[in-house]
Amino acid sequence: MRIITYVIGVIVLCGIPDAILFRLFYKWRNKTLIRLQWISMALFLAVFAYAMVAIRFTVSMIPMLAFGFVLFFIYLPKWFIWPFALAGHLKIGSVFAAIAACLILYGTIYGRRDIVTRQIDIYSDKIPESFDSYRIALFSDIHLGSLSKTSKWLNALPDSISKHYPDIVLFTGDLVNMYAKETNGWDEMFLRINAPDGKYGVMGNHDYSVYLKNRSIKADSAVNTENIRNAFNRFGFTLLNDKNIFLRRGNDSIALIGTENIGNPPFPIIGDIDKAVSGTENTKCKIMMTHDPNIWDDVIVDKKDILLTLSGHSHALQMGFDHLGIHWSPAQFIHKYWDGAYQIKDQILFVNRGIGYVAYPFRIGMKPEITLIILHPSKKHGTSYKLIKSQLKP
């Protein structure tokens, strides 16, 4: 049913500009524009058919990524052209369409590979003095099945993290797209990621094999999920799935907590937050990893005494604008918490944009990121943060 809905949505999205432009171009009797319309539509339909068949019968995400690229590269410009064409301003529409096409190319060739680091400083009277300037490196949503093992930009990730001298490294889920075999061949890269207090992670919605049911490839979802869990361990990460550990400095401690995925439908609801926080009641400073940030309101704010919640999941929809005081993305129409820092009373949520990509192989304006979180004890009552807006090169 989901595939049928998806297909209908794509047909409507693409059919509107095509119907309007075909009508106009035939009315104008412009053979060149008519030919371009037929060529672009034929290319799109061929890639669409290829992707719909391949996604059911192969483990590769390349067909879906190719379709995502072609969809945006062809039809985003068309959505710029047709309103202007209807108004008799085809040349103006063509300029905007060319800009849109160039942005897609930029995001595919360069934007998806341009890893940056954002820094956020957390100030709170709950942070112990001995943890002053404690450094946490956070990354998320790597989606290995979408990436190439030969990519220099990705193989530089361990060095990009280590240059910030983190005390601990955290990963907030979506290691793969669907299959455990996507993790094959990545051991060396992940094992180069190290920190004095270790590496910890939680699983994301893509790590639970929930997307296998609509595919014709036979795969045991329970076995697949267990193999993904084993891959985390193979890569040197300790999974905190509804568990917690204590980071210690002398007599002081911080509770690091992790949950299994707790999402809003249709995303899986697996985690048990009460189980996750059990045993941390007497610890003032608590940091939680949970993949989906949309549960922050429901189960954390004013309900659990957690200072800092760390998430990923949204990718900031891999497109948007974050300059000149403007922070915008289409993601905000889907997710309440989609990128960066949020605060309610004395509780803070930070949503990481992720490293990888799904559905389409580009990022425009919302670059892949590492988040550097620095903790500071505060003598003032309460909690605050300072987000360094400038994106630091690793």
LUMLUMPA-903157 format. One line per 10 residues: their letters; for each residue y, z, x of C-alpha. Coordinates in Angstrom, 2 decimals. Each point is the difference from the previous one (the first is absolute). Example, Ala and Ser with C-alpha at 12.3 -4.5 7.8 and 13.67 -1.06 7.14 Angstrom:
BEGIN
AS) -4.50/7.80/12.30  3.44/-0.66/1.37
***
This chain:
BEGIN
MRIITYVIGV) 0.00/0.00/0.00  2.39/0.83/2.84  -0.66/-3.38/1.64  0.70/-1.80/-3.31  3.25/1.92/-0.45  0.97/-0.82/3.58  -0.72/-3.71/-0.47  2.02/-0.13/-3.24  2.90/1.77/1.71  0.01/-2.47/2.89
IVLCGIPDAI) -0.15/-2.98/-2.37  2.98/1.30/-2.00  1.98/0.87/3.12  -0.53/-3.44/1.50  -0.13/-2.03/-3.20  3.55/0.82/-1.12  1.85/-1.51/3.01  -2.45/-2.92/0.23  0.42/-0.94/-3.67  3.79/0.16/0.23
LFRLFYKWRN) 0.25/-1.90/3.29  -2.45/-2.72/-1.06  2.01/-0.53/-3.19  3.27/-0.26/1.92  -1.29/-2.21/2.80  -1.62/-2.47/-2.43  3.20/0.03/-2.04  1.97/-0.85/3.16  -2.66/-2.56/1.03  0.10/1.37/3.54
KTLIRLQWIS) -3.27/-1.21/1.54  0.41/2.04/3.20  0.39/3.30/-1.87  -2.86/-0.90/-2.34  -2.29/-0.66/2.97  1.00/3.29/1.63  -0.75/1.80/-3.25  -3.48/-1.53/-0.25  -0.76/0.70/3.67  1.13/3.63/-0.17
MALFLAVFAY) -1.90/0.63/-3.22  -3.17/-1.64/1.32  0.16/2.06/3.20  0.50/3.18/-1.97  -2.87/-0.72/-2.41  -2.36/-0.87/2.87  0.76/3.23/1.88  -0.16/2.01/-3.24  -3.45/-1.38/-0.85  -1.19/0.59/3.56
AMVAIRFTVS) 1.22/3.60/-0.06  -1.50/0.81/-3.41  -3.42/-1.25/1.08  0.09/1.36/3.54  1.15/3.49/-1.00  -3.20/0.42/-2.02  -2.40/-1.43/2.53  1.35/0.95/3.43  1.11/3.22/1.70  3.00/-1.69/1.60
MIPMLAFGFV) 3.53/0.66/-1.29  1.32/-3.21/1.58  -0.35/-2.05/-3.23  2.00/2.55/-1.99  2.64/0.29/2.70  0.28/-3.79/0.17  0.46/-0.10/-3.76  2.65/2.73/0.16  1.93/-1.94/2.62  -0.18/-3.32/-1.88
LFFIYLPKWF) 0.95/1.69/-3.29  3.17/1.51/1.44  0.86/-2.90/2.30  -0.16/-2.56/-2.81  0.96/1.89/-3.13  2.65/2.44/1.18  2.23/-2.99/0.94  -0.80/-1.64/-3.35  1.23/3.08/-1.86  3.29/-0.41/1.86
IWPFALAGHL) 0.20/-3.73/-0.70  -0.71/-0.34/-3.71  2.90/2.10/-1.43  2.48/-1.93/2.15  -1.70/-3.30/-0.83  0.30/0.70/-3.71  3.71/0.71/0.53  0.44/-3.24/1.90  0.36/1.61/3.44  -3.20/-1.12/1.73
KIGSVFAAIA) 1.59/-0.02/3.48  1.10/3.65/-0.28  -3.45/0.97/-1.25  -1.58/-1.88/2.90  2.05/2.01/2.49  -1.20/3.28/-1.50  -3.55/-1.35/-0.12  0.15/-0.93/3.69  1.21/3.51/0.85  -2.89/1.49/-1.99
ACLILYGTIY) -2.53/-2.23/1.79  1.46/0.94/3.39  -0.29/3.71/-0.86  -3.68/-0.44/-0.86  -0.59/-1.81/3.31  1.90/2.68/1.91  -1.97/2.79/-1.66  -3.29/-1.77/0.75  0.67/-0.98/3.60  2.03/3.01/1.15
GRRDIVTRQI) 0.71/2.64/-2.65  -3.60/1.11/-0.49  -0.40/0.62/3.74  3.29/1.77/0.74  -1.10/3.66/0.08  2.85/2.50/-0.02  0.20/3.78/0.10  1.99/2.04/-2.50  0.80/3.59/0.90  0.41/2.85/-2.46
DIYSDKIPES) 0.96/3.53/1.04  -1.15/2.79/-2.33  1.91/3.30/-0.06  -1.45/3.00/-1.80  -0.18/3.77/0.18  -3.74/-0.41/-0.62  -0.55/-1.72/3.35  -1.01/2.55/2.68  2.21/0.30/3.09  -2.89/-0.91/2.27
FDSYRIALFS) -0.23/-3.38/-1.74  3.59/-0.94/0.80  0.16/-3.73/0.88  -3.66/-0.49/-0.96  -0.57/-3.78/-0.18  -2.20/-1.73/-2.56  -0.78/-3.72/0.19  -0.88/-1.41/-3.41  -1.32/-3.43/-0.90  -1.77/-1.37/-3.05
DIHLGSLSKT) -1.52/-2.97/-1.83  -1.29/-2.05/2.90  -2.37/-2.17/-2.13  -2.15/-1.22/2.88  -1.56/-2.86/-1.96  3.39/-1.74/-0.12  0.59/0.19/3.75  -1.15/-1.82/3.11  -1.65/1.95/2.80  1.75/-2.24/2.53
SKWLNALPDS) 3.52/0.84/-1.25  2.06/1.30/2.90  2.41/1.81/-2.31  -2.80/2.03/-1.57  -1.80/0.74/3.24  3.31/1.43/1.23  -0.08/2.60/-2.80  -1.54/2.79/2.15  2.71/-0.43/2.65  2.68/-0.14/-2.72
ISKHYPDIVL) -1.22/3.37/-1.29  -0.48/1.69/3.37  3.54/-0.90/1.13  1.29/2.52/-2.53  -2.11/2.81/1.53  -1.45/1.28/-3.29  -1.71/3.38/-0.17  -2.22/-1.33/-2.77  -0.75/-3.38/-1.63  -0.53/-0.36/-3.76
FTGDLVNMYA) -1.27/-2.95/-2.04  0.38/-0.03/-3.78  -2.63/-2.47/-1.12  -0.96/-3.60/-0.78  -1.86/-0.69/3.21  -1.63/-3.08/-1.56  0.41/-2.38/-2.92  -3.54/0.32/-1.36  -2.80/-0.19/2.54  -1.16/2.40/2.70
KETNGWDEMF) -0.78/-3.00/2.21  3.76/-0.61/0.26  0.02/2.92/2.48  -2.34/-1.75/2.44  1.59/-0.75/3.35  2.99/2.32/-0.39  -1.42/3.05/1.79  1.74/-0.55/3.33  3.43/-0.32/-1.59  -0.30/3.13/-2.13
LRINAPDGKY) -1.56/2.08/2.76  3.12/-0.63/2.11  2.04/1.91/-2.60  0.08/3.61/1.16  2.03/3.20/-0.35  -0.45/3.57/1.30  -0.73/1.47/-3.44  -2.21/-2.90/-1.06  -0.07/-2.71/-2.65  -0.48/0.63/-3.71
GVMGNHDYSV) -0.26/-2.26/-2.99  -0.67/-0.35/-3.71  -1.47/-2.89/-1.96  2.00/-2.36/-2.20  -0.94/-1.83/-3.19  -1.27/-3.02/1.96  -2.37/2.21/2.00  -2.17/0.93/-3.01  -1.59/-3.41/-0.71  1.57/-0.10/-3.50
YLKNRSIKAD) 0.85/-3.69/0.38  -3.58/-1.14/0.56  -1.06/-0.09/-3.66  1.63/-3.37/-0.77  -1.55/-1.74/2.97  -3.27/-1.92/0.17  -0.87/1.23/3.49  -2.64/2.68/-0.30  1.18/3.22/1.57  -0.99/3.56/-0.74
SAVNTENIRN) 3.33/1.71/-0.62  -1.30/3.47/0.90  -1.41/-1.25/3.31  3.14/-2.03/0.66  2.25/3.02/-0.61  -2.13/2.21/2.22  0.20/-2.58/2.78  3.79/-0.02/-0.35  0.01/3.79/0.33  -2.14/-0.38/3.12
AFNRFGFTLL) 2.49/-2.53/1.39  2.78/2.60/-0.18  -2.19/2.31/2.08  -0.94/-2.84/2.32  3.69/-0.64/0.62  0.55/3.65/0.91  1.65/1.15/-3.25  -0.96/3.22/-1.72  0.01/-0.64/-3.73  1.68/2.67/-2.10
NDKNIFLRRG) -1.42/-1.02/-3.36  0.82/3.05/-2.17  0.02/2.10/3.15  2.47/1.77/2.24  0.34/1.16/3.58  2.50/2.25/1.78  2.24/-1.13/2.84  0.73/3.01/2.20  2.68/0.98/2.48  -0.62/3.57/1.13
NDSIALIGTE) -0.03/2.18/-3.11  1.68/-2.67/-2.13  -1.73/-2.67/-2.04  0.60/-3.00/-2.22  -2.56/-1.03/-2.61  -0.83/-3.71/0.09  -1.56/-1.04/-3.31  -1.57/-3.24/-1.15  -1.18/-1.26/-3.37  -2.34/-2.70/-1.15
NIGNPPFPII) 1.90/-2.70/-1.89  1.83/1.20/-3.12  1.60/-3.04/-1.60  1.41/-1.08/-3.32  -2.28/-2.43/-1.88  -1.30/-2.53/0.90  -0.20/1.68/3.41  -2.85/2.48/0.50  0.38/3.70/-0.74  -2.43/1.68/2.38
GDIDKAVSGT) 1.79/2.85/1.75  0.03/3.70/-0.86  3.28/1.52/1.15  -1.07/3.57/-0.80  -2.97/-0.43/2.30  2.20/-1.59/2.64  2.45/2.94/0.18  -2.64/2.72/-0.28  0.39/2.50/2.85  3.63/-0.88/0.78
ENTKCKIMMT) 1.59/2.45/-2.43  1.35/2.31/2.71  1.54/-2.78/2.10  3.70/-0.68/-0.59  0.16/-3.47/1.52  -2.31/-2.58/-1.57  -0.14/-3.74/0.64  -2.10/-2.20/-2.27  -1.36/-3.51/0.45  -0.76/-1.86/-3.23
HDPNIWDDVI) -0.14/-3.78/-0.16  1.72/-0.63/-3.33  3.51/1.51/-0.27  0.21/-0.42/-3.76  -1.86/3.28/-0.56  2.71/2.02/1.77  1.71/0.86/-3.31  -3.24/0.65/-1.83  -1.90/2.33/2.28  2.27/1.14/2.86
VDKKDILLTL) 3.67/0.56/-0.89  0.46/3.51/-1.46  -3.79/0.32/-0.20  -1.16/0.31/3.59  1.87/1.69/2.84  0.01/-3.05/2.26  3.01/-0.63/2.22  -0.69/-3.60/1.03  -2.16/-2.65/-1.66  -0.86/-3.19/1.90
SGHSHALQMG) -1.16/-3.19/-1.71  -0.16/-3.79/0.19  -1.50/-2.38/-2.58  3.02/-2.00/-1.21  0.72/-2.07/3.18  3.52/-0.12/-1.50  -1.54/-3.14/-1.53  0.44/-1.58/3.47  3.45/-1.27/-0.96  3.42/1.46/-0.58
FDHLGIHWSP) 3.32/0.91/1.58  0.95/3.16/1.89  3.41/-0.51/1.58  3.68/0.69/-0.67  -0.90/2.96/-2.17  -2.15/-2.17/-2.27  -3.63/1.07/-0.37  -1.73/-2.35/-2.42  -3.37/-1.60/-0.61  -1.89/-1.37/-3.01
AQFIHKYWDG) -2.39/2.87/0.76  2.32/2.36/-1.85  -0.94/-1.69/-3.28  -3.64/0.94/0.63  0.13/3.29/1.91  2.32/2.93/-0.54  -0.42/0.99/3.66  -0.29/-3.16/2.05  1.63/0.47/3.41  1.58/2.65/2.19
AYQIKDQILF) 0.99/3.59/-0.71  0.35/1.79/-3.33  0.86/3.64/-0.65  -0.30/2.24/-3.03  1.21/3.55/0.59  -1.70/1.17/3.22  -2.76/-2.61/0.02  0.11/-3.33/1.82  -2.06/-3.17/-0.41  -0.07/-2.79/2.56
VNRGIGYVAY) -1.50/-3.41/-0.82  -0.96/-2.17/2.96  0.30/-3.80/-0.39  -3.34/-0.66/1.68  -1.09/-2.16/2.91  -2.04/-2.75/-1.66  0.28/-2.14/-3.10  -1.97/-1.14/-3.03  0.33/-2.83/-2.54  2.48/-1.97/2.12
PFRIGMKPEI) 0.34/-0.13/3.81  3.68/0.76/0.48  2.62/2.74/0.05  3.65/-0.66/-0.70  2.41/2.85/0.65  -2.69/2.69/-0.28  -1.50/-0.13/3.47  -3.29/1.61/1.00  0.73/3.49/1.19  -0.95/3.11/1.89
TLIILHPSKK) 1.73/3.13/-1.26  1.00/2.65/2.53  0.38/3.37/-1.74  1.63/2.81/1.98  -0.15/3.57/-1.31  2.78/2.53/0.47  0.12/3.64/-1.10  3.17/0.88/-1.89  1.71/3.37/-0.15  1.58/-1.02/-3.28
HGTSYKLIKS) -1.98/0.51/-3.17  -1.39/-3.24/-1.39  -1.09/-3.42/1.15  1.79/-3.21/0.98  -0.65/-3.20/1.89  1.81/-2.61/2.05  -1.36/-3.53/-0.11  1.03/-2.12/2.93  0.91/-3.23/-1.78  -0.03/-2.15/3.12
QLKP) -3.48/-1.38/0.60  -1.04/0.79/3.53  -2.05/-2.47/1.98  -3.19/1.66/1.26
***
